[in-house]
C-alpha cells in the first residue's frame, strides 16, 4: 500500500496530519508496550493482566487496519521493540512479521553465536515481500559468514531500498567480504551504509538509483572509487569515515554534491571534486598533507579536523601544519560559508597573529 493511500486511510480513522500523526502513533504504540510490561509486573500483585489487555484492545490505535499498524511498528527504534508489541494482544502477535523495516541490532552483545542465532530466528519468521529498510549491527565472526550473506540475500530478494550493514570487529579492521554480483548490480538500493566490509566487485558496479553511500572503516583505492562513481549515476551524498588505501580522491561525478571525509588515514591526499557543493572534513585525520586540487563549485565547507594520531600526539610540526591550513583556507576563498572547528580555529588564530588575513568573502563560524 502506497503512502498516499495510507494517508487517506488515516484520515478515515481520524488520524489527520499525515506523517506527523503516524509518528505520534508510533510513540503511542511504544507507550502501550511499556504500560503493558509495567502492568504485567503489577499483575503479580493480584491485578489481572486480562484487564490491561481489554483496555489496550479498546485503544484507538488498535482499531486501525493491519496495514497502518504495520506502518506504525516500522517506525519503532528496532525490530526488537516491534516484536515486543506482540504481547499486547493476539491481534498484535504476528503484525511485526510483515513490517517493511527490519532493524536488527546486537552490537551490545559481543557473543557472535548469540547474535547470529537471534537474527536467523527473527528472519525465519518474517513474511515481507518488500523491504524499505534493512539494518544489521553485529560482531563479525568468520564461522557465521555464510549466515551473514544469507541475510543480505534475503534483504535483496525483498528489493530492499535502504541497506545498513555493520559487522564490527575488536581490531576495527574490515573482515566481511562483499563480492556477490547481486549486491553490486542492484537497481533497488537508494541508501547504503557499509561498515567493516571489504568491497570486492567482480566487474562494473551498477547502483542506478543509489543516492547516499556511507563507507565506514573500509579499504579504498582509486579504481574502486571510480567504479562506484561510474556505476552510481544519481549518487548525491558520499560519506567516507575511517577509510584508507588511496592518496587521491577524484570525485568528478556531476551528481555528487555532498562529500564528508572523517578519520582518514593517508600520508598525502589530493582531492579533485569540481562539482561538489558541500564539503565536511572532520575527525582525527592522519594526514601529512591535504591538497585541494579543484573544488570550484563549493558553496559550504565545514573544517573540524583534529590533527592528532592514535596516541593523541600531533602528527605534524607546527609550522608545517600552519602552512597546510593556510593553503587550505586560500583554496576555500570562494566559499560563502566556512565553519571552523576548535582545533582548526587555534591554528587559524596563530596564522592571524603572524599577519595572515582571512579572505573577506569567507564566513568563519567557530564550533567548539
N, C-alpha and C positions, 0 to 999 in steps of 0.2 A: 504494500500500500504506500503511495507516494505521500510526501509531506503535505501537499495541498489538500488531499483527501483526509489526512489525519486532522488538519486544522478545521475542516468542515465538520468532522465528527466531534471534535472537541467542543465546537460551538453548540452543536446539537445537545451535548450532555452538560452544557452550562460552563464549559471551560473556555472563556473568551480571553484573548490576549496571546494566542499562538505559542511561540517557543518559551516566552517568559512564564506563562501559566504551566507549561509542561515541566519546566524546571522546578517550579513550586510544587507540582505534583510529585516529582521525584524526591524532593526534600520531605514531603509529607509521607511518602512511602517509607523512607528511612525512619521517620519518626514512629510510624506504625510498627515497624520492625523492632525498634528499640523499646517501645511500650510493650510489645508482645513479649520480648525477652524479659523485661522487668516484671511483667505480670506473672510470667512463669515462675519466677522466684517467689513472688507473693503467694502463688498457689500452694507453695509448701507450707504456708501459714493458714491453711484451710480455706483459701479463696479459690473457687473453681475456675480452672482455666477456660472452660466452656463459655463462661460469661464474657471473658475477654474476646473469644472468637466470635461470639454473636455480635459484640459491639463492633468488631472490625468488619464483619460482613455487612453491617448496616452503613458503613462509611461510604461517602460519595465516590471515593476513588475506586472502591471495589465494585461499584455499579458500572464502571466503564467496560467497553468491549475488550476482548483479549489483545487486539492489535495495539490499542492505546496503552494498555498496561505494560505490554512488552516494550513499547517506546519509552515509557517511564523507567522501567527496570534497566534499560540500556544506558540511561544517564546516571546510574549509581556509580560510585567510585571504582568498584571492582565487581567481577562476576561472583566472587565470594559473597558480597553483600546481596546480590540478586538471588543467589541460591538460598540464603537465609530467609528470604521472604516466603519461601515455600512452607514455613511453619505457621504462617498466618491463617491459612485455611486450605481446604482441599483444592479449591479453585486456583490458588496461587502455586500449588506444589510443582507443577511442570511448566509454568509460564516461562521461566528463565531459559529453558532448553531451546527456545526459538527466537531469543532476542538477537538483534543484528550486531551487537557489540560484545566481544569477549576480551576481558582484561584479566589475565592470569598472572598474578604477581606472587612469587615465592622467594624474593631476594632476601627476605628476613630469615629464611630457613637454609642454612648452609649445607644441609644434608641433601645431596643431589638425588638420592634414591627417593626420598620423600617428595621432592618437587616433581620428579618425572612421573611417578605413580599418581600423584594428585592431579596433574594436568591431564594425563591419559584417561583417568577415571571421569574427569569433567567432560572431555571431548567425546567420550563414548556415549554420553547421554544427550549430546546436542543434536538438534534436528534442523539447523539452519540451512536454507537453500541459498541465502545471500548474506554476506557479512559486510557491514560498513567499516568496522574496526576490529583488528585482532592484535592483542598485545601479549607478549610473554616476557616475564622478567624472572630469570632463574640463574643458578650457578651451573657452569658448564662442567660436564664430566664425559670423557671420551666414550665410555661404555654405553651412554644413552644417546649417542649422536644420531643413530637411526630413528629413535623416537622423535628427536627434535625435528628431523627432516619430514617425518610423517605429519607433525603438527603444521608445518609450513605447507605441505601438500594439501592438507585439509582446508586451510585458510584460502589457498589459491583456488581449490575446487569450488569454493563458495564465492568466487570472484571478489575477494576482499579488496577494499579501496585503500584503507589506512592500515599499514603493517608496521608494527614496532617490535623488534627482536632484540633482546638483551640476554646474552649468555656470559655472565660475569665470571671473572677469574680472580684468584687471590693475587696473582702477579701482574694484573692489569694488562696482560698480553692477549691479543686476539687468537682464538683457537678454533672456533667453529667455522668450517669451510662451506661457503656458498658457491656451488658450481653447477647447479642443475639448470638446464635450459628453460624450463617452465618458469623459473624465477626471473631470469634475465630477459626473457621475451614475454612481456606481460602488458596488456593494454588496460588493465583494470586499476593498477596502482595509481593513486593520486598523492599519497603521502608515505614516505619510507623513512624509518629510523632504524639504523643498524649499528648495534653496539657489540664490540668484541668479536666482529665477524671478519673472516678473510674472504674478500671478493675475488673470485677466480672465474670470470665468464669465459666460456668457450665460444669465441666468435663475437659478433657485434651485439651490443645491448640494444633492446628496444622497449623503452618505457614511454609509450606515446602520450599518456595522459598524466605523467608524474609532474607535480607542481612543487613539491617540497621534498628535499633529500637531506637527511642528517646522518653523518657518519661519525661514530664515537669510538676512539681507541682502535683505529684501523690503519693498515699499511697501504699507502697510496704511491703510485708513480705517475709520470706524465702520460703514459699510454692509457692507463686505466681512467684517469680523469677525462681525457679526450674521448674515450669510448663512452663514458657516462654522459657527457655533454652532447655528443653527436646523436646518441640514442634517446635523448630526453628533450624533444623539441619545444615543450611548453614549460620546462622547469623554470620556476621563478625564484626560489629561495634555496641556497646551498649553505649548509652548516657543517663545518669540519672541526671536530673537537678532539684534542689529544691525538692527532694523527701524525704520521711520519712517513718518510720514504722518498719524497721528491723535493727538489730545490727550486723548481719554477712552477708557478701556477698560471696557466693560460686559460682564463675564463673568457673566451671570446664569443660564447653563445649570446645571441641577441635577446634571448628570453630571460636569462638570469639577471635579476635586478637587485637582489639582496644577497650579500655574502657575509658570513660570520666565520671568523677564524679564532679558535680558542685553544690554548695549550699546545701549540705546535712545537715539534722537536726537529729542528733542522740547523745546520751550520749557517747556510746562507739561503735566503728565499727571495726570488724575484716574482712580482705579480703583475701580470698583464690582464687587465679586466676593463676594457674600454666602454662597456655598456652598463655596468652596474650603477645603481642609483644610491644604494646604501651599503656601507662597509662598517663592520664591527670587528675590532681586534681586541681581544681580552684574554685574561688568564695569564698563567706563567709560561710565556713563550721562550723556549730555549734557543735563542737566535743570536748570532753574532752580527748579522746584517739583515736589513729588510729593505728591499728596493721596490718602489712603486714605479713600474715602467710606464704604465698607461692606465689612468683612472679618470679620463677626461669628462665622463658623463656624471661623475659622482656629485650628489647633492648633500648627502648627510653622512658623517663619519663619527664613530664612537671609538676612541682610543683609550682602553682601560687595561693596558698591558702591565704585568708585574715582571720586572726584569730580574728574576731570581731563578736559580736552578733548584733541583730536587732537595738540596741540602740547605736551602734558604739563604744562599750566598749569591751576590750579584755576579752575573756571568761576564760582564764587560767592564773594562776600565771606564772610569767616569768620563774622561774626555771623549772616548770613542762612542759611548752611549749618548752623550750630548750632541755629538756631530750627527749621529744617526737620526735622532729626533728632530734636529734642525732641518735636515734634508727632508724628513718625513713631512714636517709642517709646511715647508715651502712647496712640496708637491701637492699639498692639500689647500693651497692658497685660493683656489677657485671654489672651494666647498662653502655652501651657505651656512651650514651648522656643523660645528666640530665640538664634540663632547670629550673632555679630557679627564681621565681617572686620577686618583690620588697620587700614585707613584709617578705617573707621567707628568702630572702638574708640577711636581717638585723639580723634575728635570727642566721643564719649560721655565720655571722661575729662575733656575740657575743661569739659563741662557739669557733671559731678560736682564739679569743682573750684569751680564757681560756686554749688554748693548743690543742684543737681538730684539728686533721689532716684529711682533706677530702681525701677519698681514691683516689689514683693516677689514677685509671682506670675510674674515673668519670669526665666527662667534664661539668663544671659549666658555664652556659650561663645566665647572669643576665638580666632579662627582666624588664624594668621599667613599 
